[in-house]
């Protein structure tokens, strides 16, 4: 629950989208009743990529952009950003309703609202439909799982940070049990089937980047393993990674296709709690630390952008 000071700040600043974000209106029927904001860099190139960014619980789009640094990278590398935003009238904690049946299926509720937003941005700015990506934290990460499952043909890639697998809950009590990592949820086989059956698409599938703190007490790290298993099954990949190495002090595992193209990656941020991993200072600085914005000397934003080919690996930005 938001504290009184945070609630007051939200009420005072609910119409302040910062200098970087602009309201997107008239994007469709909006059955999920979400707000929509965008960041379109000046001189956006033709057929530019688009990244859909989903904030976490107790956050706004502006909060998440300020902390994660996505608009900083977009300005440097020339891609557009779309920020769906939850309304308090839909969810008091400003969490996307990833577990509600009406908000976790194709062509209904919040997923359809976000799909309509994407179509509007694509139409307005000539976005390359082959380079649309989605990322999110916590409830936003769980909604990223929903979008990747229900509209896999729309996304080239996704990044799920401290999120949950698609189809793991359909009620509020179930959602809390899955967040805590309690037993009794769907089996790995059931989760894999739910992911495959969420749409009629038959491939190719989005590439997936998975991030989770090893000491996350809000969304248990077991959820990242279940997300990984879902997508390994869908991509028809072996459990053994193609490569395992250390990046910025943390373990990264990678699964590639026979041609060597990286399809899945997983970062386990040892010692980190619930939030997005950041490096806000120095040569690789990006974003700013704060609530759920954890400076642990690795920038998930920069690494995710590199995984998707939006910036060069090792670029000094």
Buried (B, 14 or more C-beta within 10 A) or exposed (E): EBEEEEEEBBEEEBEEBBEBBBEBEEBBEBBBEBBBBBBBBEEBEEEBBBBBBBBBBBBBBBBBBBBBBBBBBBBBBBBBBBBBBBEEEBBEEBBBBBBBEEBBBBEBBBBBBBBBBBBBBBEEBEBBEEBBBBBBBBBBBBBBBBBBBBBBEBBBBBBBBBBBBBBBBEEEEBBEBBBEBEEEBBEBEEBBBBBBEBBEBEEEBBBBBBBBBBEBEBBBBBBBBBBBBBBBBBBEBEEEBBEEEEEBEBBBBBBBEEEEEBBBBBBBBEEBBBBBBBBBEEEBBBBBBBEBBBBBBBBBBBBBBBBBBBBEEEBEB
